[in-house]
Amino acid sequence: MSDYRTFTLERPQPGVALLTLNRPERLNAITFEMFDEMHAVCDELTADQDARVLIITGKGRGFCSGLDLDEALTLPDMSPHEMMLGQQRWGGAFAKFHELPQPVIAAVNGPAAGGGLGFALVADIRLASPAATFNAAFVRIGLSAGDVGVSWSLPRVVGLGRAAEIMLTGRFVDAEEAERIGLVNRVVPAEELLDEAFEMAALIARNSPFGVTMTKRVLNSNVDAGSLSQAIELENRGQTLATRGADFLEALSSFRDKRAPQFTAR
């Protein structure tokens, strides 16, 4: 297990990394130290060839309650330059999670507010327990609801109209509504949440590393593609590259032989 103060990072199953936000006494609220550790975690995972899928969850009854208010109270003391540099680093930490080569599954076990909503949205797939709630808390404490990438990611997940309502009001979205509007893929009983996440991670990890990484990249790129032809052009390059590696032949052979594949590279 890696040594972090605000997270635990474990490898509980082959190919699967589990990142647990570890400030349960504050509903896993984000501190400046946590932002620094987010960068370090992403650097570690990017270099980890054995980690095929990342699961993010929170310790205790919360997923992430957003920026710790004790830290928020220090923001007015920063100069505009200091604040902008801070924003660039803090937002950049969320961008790093979004850009990880591994698919990310968020197992949202409780409140996901402000930066916690941002944490859920950096994931490619979101599962939630019935206790999960979501809100753009920034707007309720005198800030813009556009922070840590939420104004980019939320409309892509739930649509512009629903994103506008959630961000402008700051209201809470419960787990049932989150599933209905597509904010989460599905809601599962609390006691089954991590098991469901591990099962999904295993389904992903059994596919070829290169194929999974390229699938994530093409999804993230083509959601903003200017045309179908541009999207297909990117797909064509990915497929051409995929057929150059040994894992493509191994995937075909194992499928034909009805055996588990033995892949060699991410």
Summary of the structure (lengths in Angstrom):
residues: 266
radius of gyration: 19.1
end to end distance: 21.5
largest distance: 65.2
contacts: 851
relative contact order: 0.11
helix: 52%
strand: 16%
